[in-house]
Amino acid sequence: MGIARTLEEENEGREFEEFKQTLVAFAAMERRKENGEFKGLSSHNASVDLEDKLVCVTNGVSFLGLALVNRLLLHGYTVRVLVDNQEDVERLREMEISGEMMMGCNNKISVVMAKPTEIQGLMEAFDGCRGVFHTSTFIDPAGISGYSKSMAEIEVKACENVMKACARTPSVRNCVLTSSLLACIWRDSTQNDLPRLVNHDCWSDESVCMHKKLWYALGKLKAEKVAWKIAEEMGLKLTTICPGLITGPEFSYRNPTATIAYLKGAQEMYANGLLATVDVSRLAKAHVSLFEAMNKTAFGRYICFDQVIGREEEAEKLASEIGMPANKISGNTFNFSPTPFELSNKKLNNLMSNTFRSCYGEI
């Protein structure tokens, strides 16, 4: 990656746009079937609903959602895309009217609207699905205006509703929740006995997030905690994946709210060796690998990253991709020095290595 994009990145960007148009086409088809609104799934064929490879992706038109839906299709899944706000519906309608869409995909995609505040609607959206990927809940309509404390509360409540809907939907066997690495790394630095290794067993401290006003970290942390609580109480089979900053083609443009919100506290993360990124394609692969291993070896939490930003030139590269001064990430230090902590994603790497070696060949 960089300012000068490679041909491969440009092709990948075009593939994302083509795939988005495919989703729009199916949204339009579902809307026509429902007489102009996404009201439910009564138009779905019953035999399709009973397939083991029918899954639902929440917020499936987001940056990560699109990559995940695409990866699931490549693995032969039938995907139900959950559109969770009226603005997305209006955008789909506008794109249909303008003709910016393409038909196809052999009925492998369908689109349904359900509000995260209504458990019954979510249950109807999940009905017939064997798995649910809850990728995220709230997207700021204003783009880069920020992720506030109230948004964190919205995210937590919506995650609670999604988990309850999954647990109450008989067909749903497994759920994969996208949390964040931020739910693992913000701990009380005044404690002298903090372990140097930061892995899936580590949890951020809510009081630290509150004190530093790290609302994105707080939202992800509390959402994941409530998900685990519901899973335990209601018998839902759950795994969570905690990714670093999600990157990829035009990531800061296509995923602005989460990008900027994630980087609050970037200087401290950088100094502590805890500022990590993950390409959206690798993250999507990790979701599928995790889901497919849930009936075998997958359990608990998984940290996901493919690079730790540890040097000045790496910070400068990331900053240039986002369009911010490098010192907003690295501070004013120019010499490399050992960091107090070390990130580990060994648990996920072992799972993905075993899964893809036995089932799919090389990644």
Beta strands, then each sheet from edge to edge (+ up, - down):
strand 1: 54-58
strand 2: 78-83
strand 3: 109-113
strand 4: 131-134
strand 5: 174-178
strand 6: 197-198
strand 7: 237-243
strand 8: 245-247
strand 9: 276-279
strand 10: 300-304
strand 11: 307-308
strand 12: 342-343
sheet 1: 3+ 2+ 1+ 4+ 5+ 7+ 10+
sheet 2: 6+ 12+
sheet 3: 8+ 9+ 11-
end
